[in-house]
Amino acid sequence: MDTKEIEAGVNENESSTNQGRRKFLGTTAVLGLAGAGLTATAGLSSSSAAEGSASASGAGTLSDVVKPGQLDDYYGLWSGGHSGEVRVYGVPSGRTLKRIPVFNRDFLTGWGQTNESKKILGTKPDGSMKYDSGDTHHVHGSYKDGTYDGKYAWVNDKLNSRLARIRLDTMECDKITELPNVQGFHGIFPDKRDPVKSEVNTTTRVFCGCEFHIPQPNDGRDEEDPKKYYTIFTCVDSETMEVRWQCKIDGNMDLVATSYDGKLAASNQYNTENGVHYEDMMAVERDACVFFNVARIEEAVKNGKSFKIGASNVPVVDGTKAANADPKTALTAYVSVPKNPHGVNASPDGKYFICSGKLSPTATVIDLAKVLEWFDGKLAKLDDAIVAEPELGLGPLHTAFDGRGNAFTTLFLDSQVVKWNIDKAIKFYASQGKGEKNYVVDRLDVSYQPGHLNASMSETREADGKWLGVGNKFSKDRFLPVGPLHAETEQLVDISGEKMRLAADHAAYSEPHDFIIVRRDIIHTRQVYDLDEFPNAIKAMKDSRVERNGKKVTIHIAGQAPAFALREFKVKHGDEVTIIYTNLDKVEDLTHGFGIANYGINFICNPLETKSVTFTADKKGVFWCYCTHFCHALHLEMRSRMMVEA
C-alpha cells in the first residue's frame, strides 16, 4: 500500500477509529467495574446517542470567539497541579492571562527568591525554603450573599498540606498556612456565610479535608497500630489564615462542600474501612458523606470538649461515627453513599448536596433540610435524607449546575458528560422505581476520561447556565504529539440550550484539576501599587543609597524608565547583600525587572512596588544588573554595575 492509499484509509476510517477506541475504553470500564464487584447498567452509555445530541436541535448557540480587542466575559481560575501554581484563563476564549505562583518558585516574579515571598512560603532556620514544591488541586473563591465577592481565592497543596490565599485585586498569593496533623490535604471549600453569626453574610472560614489517614501523633512510634490511624477535618480562619479547630473522623475525605446558610460543611468519604492497601479500601458496599455541624463543633471547642495532638496546640474534637450516635448532641452525621464516592457539590438553590458514585453508576442526592432535621432529633433515620440515586453512567465523578434545575456530571469511564434534571430524579426515586425514568436530559462525548468540571458561576446562587468547562485527563490524539507526556484537554461546552454543544478544545500543561468560572464584573483588579504599602520603599530616585553594617550591606535602589538610580555600587567579597528595589514608574503596565548576571538573581517589580532579595557576594569582579522585563525604547540600556571587591 502506498502513502496515498494509507492517507485515504485514515481519512475514510477516522470516525470508525474513534468509535473503536471509545468501544475499547468502554469495555475496559466494564471489566474494571467487574473487578471491583460491580456491574454496569445496560444502556447507560450510548456513544451514538451522545454524538447525535451534540448537533441536535435545541443545542446552545453561544460563541466562544473573542475578537481582537474584546474582553472575555469570565475569569477562569484553574489549579496548576504539580506546578504548584494557579492559572488564570479568559472564558470563553481560553486565553492564558496569568500564571500565579503559589507553592512553586517562579523566575519571572521572583516568587521563592525575594524576601517577601520567602516569608509567605516559609523558610528553614538557615533561610532556605521549607518546601520546594507543591501540588495544587482545588481553587475556590470567597462569598457574599451566596455569590462570589471577588476578594479572595484559596487553593490547597496536597503534597505538603498547605492552604494558600490569593488576593484577587492583585491576583497574587498573600498568605500560606501549613495544616498540622494532616497528610494528603485535598478538598477545600469556604463557608458562604458565618455559621454562628447569622447576620454575617460573608466568608469567615475555609474548611479543609484530609485524604490520608496517619497515626496520631505521627512521631514514628505507632506506624503499625491501625487503631492510631485516622484523618482530620480542619477549619481555617479566612482572614487571619490561622487554624481554628480540627475534627477527628472515620475514613478518608475527598472533596468538601458548604451550605448556603452556613450551618453545614460536608465531605464525601471513601475507605471508611481505614484500609492501608487499595483492595482493603473497597471492602464495604457503602461509604459515607460526613456532615459537620459547625456551630456545635465550635461550642464544644469553646467548652473545652477537645484534645490536642502531639506538639500542636490546635483543639481537636471527636467526630467519629461511634462518638456521635445521639442526633441532639452529635457534631457530625454520616449519610451512607455507595462505596468509594468521588466529589460532593452543592446545588445553587441551596437544597441539596450531590455525591458521585465513581465505583457505582449513580449519584446520591442528599436533602440538607433533612440532615438538619436529624440533628434536631426529628428524623428517625439519617439515610432518609437521601432523596434520589439516579443512574447516570460509568464512573461518575463531579457535578456542576446551570441554575435551571439541571446537573452535569462527568463520567470518567464512559468519557462523557451527562446532563440530568434533579427534580425528575427525586420524583423517580420517590416512586420507588415505578415512575417515569426521564431524568437524563442529554449526553455528550468528551475526550477523554473527564475528571473535574464546572460551569459559569455554578457554585453560587447566580449560576447562569452558559458555559461548562470539562477537564480531561487523557488527550490521546487531540493535539500535536510532543513526546511521552501528553498535554491534557480542557474542553468548553455551551450549555445555554437544552442540548450540550462542544464549542472548543484547549491544551493544558499537566496537570490541572478543579477550577471556578467567575463573571468578570465581580473581580476588580488594581493596576498600580501604593508606595505606602511598602515600609522599605524608596520614595524618590535621589534616596537610592548604599548602607553598610559590618559584613551586611543594604542597597537601596530605585528604578524609573529607562534608568536605575544607582549607576553602580560596590560590595566586598563575602558580604551579605540585601537589595531593596522600588519601581517608581506610575504608568499602568510599566513593570521593571532586576537581574544580576551570574548570580541567579531575577525578579520583577510592578508600578510603585518594592521587593527585596538577600544573597552572599561570593564571586569577585564586575556583574551587570539589568532590567529583565521590557519597559522602554531604551530598555537594553537600563543597567547598573555591581562591583565585588576582593
Secondary structure, 3 states (H helix, E strand, C coil): CCHHHHHHHHHHCHHHHHHHHHHHHHHHHHHHHHHCCCCCCCCCCCHHHHHHHHCCCCECCCCCCCCCCCCCCEEEEEECECCCEEEEEEECCCCEEEEEECCCCECCCCECCCHHHHHHHCECCCCCECCCCCCEEEEEEEEECCEEEEEEEEEEECCCCEEEEEECCCCEEEEEEECCCCECCCCEEECCCCCCCCCCCECCEEEECCCECEECCCCCCCCCCHHHEEEEEEEEECCCCCEEEEEEECCEEEEEEECCCCCEEEEEEECCCCCCCHHHHHCCCEEEEEEEEHHHHHHHHHCCCCECCCCCCCCEEECCCHHHCCCCCCCEEEEEEECCCEEEEECCCCCEEEEECCCCCEEEEEEHHHHHHHHCCCCCCHHHHEEECCECCCCEEEEEECCCCEEEEEECCCCEEEEEEHHHHHHHHHCCCCCCCCCEEEEEECCCCEEEEEEECCCCCCCCCCEEEEEECCCCCCCCCCCCCCCEEEEEEECCCCECEEEEEEEECCCCCCEEEEEHHHCCCCCCCCHHHCCCCCCCHHHCEEEEECCEEEEEEEEECCEECCCEEEEECCCEEEEEEEECCCCCCCCEEEEECCCCEEEEECCCCEEEEEEECCCCEEEEEECCCCCCCCHHHCEEEEEEEC
